[in-house]
Amino acid sequence: MLLAQLLQGVQDRGLVLEPALAPRLLELARVNATLREAALAAAGSRGPWLAAQNPQWAGLVDRARDAVDTSPDASDPDAPLDESPWELGDSAARLVWLRRARQTHPARAGEIMAAALAPGRSGERVELRQGVVAVIAGHPTLADADILEQALDDRAVGVRDAAVAVLSGLAGTAYEMRATGRARRWVDLESRRGLLGRRSVHVAIDAPTQLDPADVRDGIGREAIIPKAGAAAGGLLRMRAA
């Protein structure tokens, strides 16, 4: 998710990354349709030239351009929203369209994302659902919190972990309130005076030996997020104490 936010920020500001990174960006564009447009933009003018030199990268620029051509016109937010690219396009084209629709028609884009991530009711493939969360990760707002909460109940752990990563950095959400509550229950901060009169803060963690379903839903203890960490104690590494 951090990579998605970085590339989206670079693209939004009209910047490019250093030329030495162009091959890595093109390879990223090849294997990850969700990040293709932003990765190619970050490669700058060197990207199309370099892509033409490698058969594996040939066609990347054309596919990205075709996807952009079907996107909503950001210069005219009052124009009717043509949803056919979302309904008929491949995953890459749909996600490019969705990213632009969030700019031009945010309310409708929110409805589409909520439907795509609706637990048990969405018929979308896991790659598309992960891509929707990645689109949100580019510019997350409080308006996205309810949609991300839905994703916490997704049947795919990759989608759930992606939603946790975004929610962990979003202030003012129900997720943050739950994390703060755990920190207050599980973490004790005690100020102590040393032999030389210097004060230090002692941190004591009193995490439960067994996680409840709400803890698990919020991603506490999943090894995919915190490798080699104990279940409950490991989850505290992501928490911000109030």
N, C-alpha and C positions, 0 to 999 in steps of 0.2 A: 504493500500500500504506500510506503514511503517513496518508492520508485515512481509510482503513478503520480503522486503529488508533485514530486520534483520535476518530472517531464512536463506535466501539465503547466506548472509554474513557468518553466522555460518557454513553452510554446505561447502562453498567454502574454508574456512580455516581449515576444518577438526576438528572443535570444537564441544563440546556438552554442553548443558545447565545443570544446577544443577538438581540432581535426583528428587527433590521435584516437579519439573515442568513436569516430564514425563507423569503423568495422563492427564494433560491439553493438552500436545502436542499430545497424542494419540487421545483424543477427537477431537482436531482440525483436525488431519489426517482423522478421520472418517467422519466429516461433510463437509470438504473442500478438494475436490480432487485436486484442483490447488496447494495447499500447502502440499499435503500428503508426497511427497518424502522428502522435506526439513524439515518438522516437525518430521518425523521418524528419519532422520539423526541427528537432534538436540537432540533427546531423548537418543541417544547413545545405548550402549549394553543393558541397562535396558529396552528399548522399546520393543523388541521382547518378552522378558520374561514376561513383564507386560501385553502385548497384549494377550498372551496365557491364562491369568487368567480371562479375561473378554470376554464373548461371543460376546458382541457388537464390540469388537476390533479384534476378531479373523479374520484372513484372510487379515488384513491390510498390513502386511509385505509381504505376497505373492503377493498381487495386485500391490504393489509398485515395487517389484522385477520384476514381469512380464512386467511392463511398462518400467523399465530401460533396460531390455533385448532387447527391440525393438528399443532402442535409437541409434542414430549415434555413432560410435566409435570415442571418442575424441582423442584417441591416434594416429589416422590415418586420418588427415584432407584431404588427397588426395583421400581417398576412395570414390567411388560413393555414393551419398546420396539416401538411400532407403526411399521413401516417403510413402510406403504402411501403416506404422503405423499412419501417419497423415490422410490418406484417409480412412482407415478401422477401426481404433481403437476407443475406447470410449473416453470421454472427458479427463479423467485422463491420459490415455496413450498418447493421442495426445499432451497434454500440457507438459508432461515429455519429449517426443520426441522433441517438439519445443524448449524447454530450451536447450537441448543438441545441436540441429541443429544450434542454435544461436552461439554456440562456434565453431562448426566445419565448417559450411557453412553459415556464417552470411548474405551474399547477398541473397541467396535463401530463408533463413528463413525470411528475411525482406519482400520479395515478397509474401510469404505465409501469413505473418501477415497483410500486406496491403490488400490482397484479403479478409481475414477474417473480417476485420474492414471496408471494403468499404461501405459507407453509401448507403442504398437502393439497393445494389447489393449482399450483403452477405446473404447467406441462413443459416448461423450458428446460433445456439441457443444463447440466451443472456448469459448463464453461460459460454459458450466457449469464447465468445467475451470478457467478463470480465476476464476470465483466461488469454487470450492473453495479455491484458493490465497488468495483474499481472506479467506475465513472463517478460515483458519489465521493469516493476518496479524493478525487481531484479538487473538489471544492465543497467539503462537507459543511452543512449548516444545521441549526436546530430543527429546521423543517424536515430534515432527513432522518431524525432520530427514530420516529415511529417505524419508518421503513426498515431501518437497520435492526430495530428490535424484532421485527418479523424474521429477519435473516438469522437471528440467534436460534430460531427453531427449525432452520433448514435441515434437510436430511443429509446434506453433504458437509463433512467437517471442514473442508476448505472454505466453503461459503461462510460457515459460522465463525471460523477464525478470522476471516477477512473483516467481517462485521465487528468483531471484538476489537480488532486493531484500529478501526475508524472510531468506534465509540469511546475507546480508551483516551483518545485525544480531543474529544468533544465535550466542552464544558456545559453545564446547565441541563444535563439529561438525567433521566431516571436511572440510567446505567451508572452515571457518576455518583448519584445519591446512594445506590446500593454498594458501590465500591467504598465510599466514604463510611458507610455504616459498618462494613466489615473491618475497615481499618480501625475504627473506634472500638470494636468488640475484640479484635484479635491483637492489636498492637498497644503496648503501654510504654509511654515515654516518661522516664524518671530523671530528674536533675540531681546529680550527685556532686559533692564537694570532695576533691582529692586531698592528699596529704599536704600539698603546698597551697591549698586554698583555691585551686583552680576548679571551676565547675565543668562537668562533662554531662552529656546526655546518654543515659543507658536505655537501650531499646530492647524490650522483652516481647517476644511473639508467643501468643498463646492461641495457636490455631487449632481448630477441632481435628480430631483424628479421622473423622469421616465427613465428607462433603455432602451437603444437602442438594436436592435437584436444582435449586435456584443458583447455587454456587457453580455447579457444573454447566448450567445454561449460559452463565456469564463467562465461560472459558477458563475458570479457575482450575489450575492444575493440568491442563492439557499439554502434553509433551510437545505438540506441534508448535506451541507458542513459547514455552519455557522448557528447553531440554534439560534433563537431569535434575529437575527441581522436584521436591516433595510436593504432593498433591495440594494440600491446603496452604502450606507455607510458601510454596512456589508461586501461588497466585498473588501473594502479597507484593511480589516484585513489580507487579503492574499497577499497584494501587498508589494513590496519592493521599497521604494522611491529611485530614482537615486541620 
